[in-house]
């Protein structure tokens, strides 16, 4: 827990580029859901609202007035999103301001989650772009009051954030952002993930070019690349990342069956080994799907909490609606379903085929499906 003292800079653990802070009961409830919808935030709230899962979700609790927390956040974060009243935020940040080239972006979200307001460092600090992306992610209305908005283009550090995409590494964010702003040839290759990421009414600038494959993008020799995939890169493909950013969309669904009492560690080991074998990124896992019989299985609950993955279960009837190649009478005898891992993964992903058919390892059975972004998801 963070202890706050007058005249001291608080000790915090920065993991993500943005901080999200809440100080009321309703604000905390909203902020917990915001942190799931927008993956680039570290969440902070008061200890009196502790719910018991903060350590597993890497949520930081503080004891004392939030005013004493803000100096540390100002020093370390690119932006601070406050679920706090606008007037209170303005009063608290006033002594911390240096100039618009150094101050972080500051946003305010009202207690009901209806509006996201750009308060500080709109253009240079990126608050306007952050306001748009964060509002889109949580289903709120963005409020930007600067007289002229920045050029409508792709904010590289926030690209796809409203869908839960995460960049693999921040190393090339700055030079790739410069290429986008300076209208250099930027290649965009998307292998999976949501397609409706261009949200502006104007057409996309000509210097941003979409290529249907990595091979074609390599041949085009772009000055920068935005690459969206759930695959691990092959050595020959790494050339695009010399000045490129790799994004991980939430595109993979893990269908899991396990024996009662299987430990989180065993389930985790099977998942990580299987993803590595298939050369898929764990950052692209969206959900774990199983049968209702497993909705209280401790190992699965601990695992999905650790990785902040959705955990969805289906009734035997719902699973039996999904056609599978190898229905099992034995599984049906014990569960009422002809399969668990395969139909669960396919149902959630709205997919007609699997990336990995049923694989059994020890006490765990795993199948993997890729979300069907053409027709939506389950």
Secondary structure as UniProt FT lines:
FT   STRAND          2..3
FT   TURN            6..7
FT   STRAND          18..22
FT   HELIX           25..37
FT   TURN            39..40
FT   STRAND          41..46
FT   HELIX           47..49
FT   TURN            54..58
FT   STRAND          60..63
FT   HELIX           67..76
FT   STRAND          79..83
FT   HELIX           86..94
FT   TURN            95..96
FT   TURN            100..102
FT   STRAND          105..109
FT   TURN            111..112
FT   STRAND          115..120
FT   TURN            124..125
FT   HELIX           127..138
FT   STRAND          141..143
FT   HELIX           156..158
FT   TURN            159..160
FT   HELIX           161..163
FT   STRAND          166..167
FT   TURN            171..172
FT   HELIX           173..181
FT   TURN            182..183
FT   STRAND          186..190
FT   TURN            206..207
FT   STRAND          208..211
FT   HELIX           214..220
FT   STRAND          224..228
FT   HELIX           235..241
FT   TURN            242..243
FT   STRAND          244..248
FT   STRAND          252..258
FT   TURN            260..261
FT   HELIX           264..278
FT   HELIX           282..284
FT   STRAND          285..291
FT   HELIX           292..294
FT   TURN            295..296
FT   HELIX           298..307
FT   STRAND          310..314
FT   HELIX           316..320
FT   HELIX           329..335
FT   HELIX           341..349
FT   STRAND          356..361
FT   TURN            362..363
FT   STRAND          364..370
//
